[in-house]
Amino acid sequence: MLKLYNFLSRKLEDFNPINPPNVGLYTCGPTTYDFVHIGNLRTFIFEDVLQRVLEANGYKVKRGMNITDIDDKIIKGAKEKNLPIDEFSAPFERAFFQDLEKLNIKSADVYPKATEHIGHMIRFIEELIKKDLAYAEKDGSVYFDISKFPNYGKLSGLDNRILKHGTRVLADEYSKDDVQDFALWKATEADEVGYDSPWGFGRPGWHIECSVMSQENLGETFDIHGGGVDLIFPHHENEIAQSEGKTGKKFVNYFVEAEHLLVNNQKMAKSAGNFFTLRDIEEKGFDPLAFRYLVLTAHYRDKLNFTWESLTGAQNALNNLREIIRDFDEPKIGCAQYEQDFMEAVNNDLNMPQALAVMWDMFKSDYPSSAKAKTLLEMDKVLGLKLDEYLGKKVEVPAEVQRLVDQREQTRRSGDFKKSDGLRKKIKKLGFEIEDTPVGPRFKRG
């Protein structure tokens, strides 16, 4: 039975979908004003693993992931570059999808864009005004009245923050302490980016976008909303208020959120000089899937500390894994106990560190490599490390290299280790490295 930590209840719960075997999953996507950073990518990998685990349990997942292509930061960036917002955003959107492909993140079923749902958002806001949950100001901005929604704060808990009834916040993103009426529609000047509406020229607030796009694609109530803990307040809290205020129904049954990624134990920020993207990782010679492996080594509800040393360790582990499985025989009947242990780990709130430990334990077992190969392919449906590309793909060794290896084996058996080391160096110059194992030498490209 799959168990997930539900931030609505703040406890581990059995997962029971609304309409099994179908599952509706909505995950917050990028805001296309810059390249997504590795903190964003950690969240996207977690959401991908969540989908893979659901599918491993036999569920049919319909996943929506929004593209926020209009907000304060995009408008500011486009203005600085003197470009229309779509032209400014396009390169970052393309880069986002390239990152997903490099990290082997499965495609969502739909990628709704905010700019394609303006009419839907206006109608949504009109309904909230009719229900007396929202009000328009003289300047043409529309705000949600948090005092009219008694359950406001049920996701974030609000702690010791005070609800400031009648005070308003217009910005898309704001201080976690500002619990104020939030903007559904933001009035803008005629020469700025905006759209006609019943309240005048303006544009939607950030929070209304996700409510509209999620419910348009997954229904008024759906199973899971994923994201990062930084979105719990105000974004997800405001989504709940406006969505449930409009429909009178529960918005989402499970909120599942990933913790922050730190860099050298500090919050990532451009001003701190520790802001990294996937391009930075690649420029240093790392495989993007090494970053995916690193993400899998930490539980999604634990902070992950990124360092170049930890990424090097992940790259080495991934390389070692790839080299081990090159010598595996053709997949046959798998290792049932390890498959069961693996599923128990991932079904326990996506415990990927434990799942990786099960995988490495399997390699140490006495099962034949054909059985390990079969089970590994099943595991990789969740891990997403593209191990099928290496499984059984033995390294082709030129005759000259093989001659030197055979010669080295003879010198090792005779105890002439100085000559053996010399032959190892010659082999390395030809582009190969030798790893001595109990069953003989294993080759890998040097």
Beta strands, then each sheet from edge to edge (+ up, - down):
strand 1: 3-6
strand 2: 11-14
strand 3: 22-27
strand 4: 60-65
strand 5: 134-136
strand 6: 142-144
strand 7: 163-169
strand 8: 179-187
strand 9: 202-204
strand 10: 222-228
strand 11: 252-258
strand 12: 261-263
strand 13: 266-267
strand 14: 304-306
strand 15: 432-437
strand 16: 440-445
sheet 1: 1+ 2-
sheet 2: 4+ 3+ 10+ 11+
sheet 3: 5+ 6- 8+ 7+
sheet 4: 5+ 6- 8+ 9-
sheet 5: 13+ 12- 14-
sheet 6: 15+ 16-
end
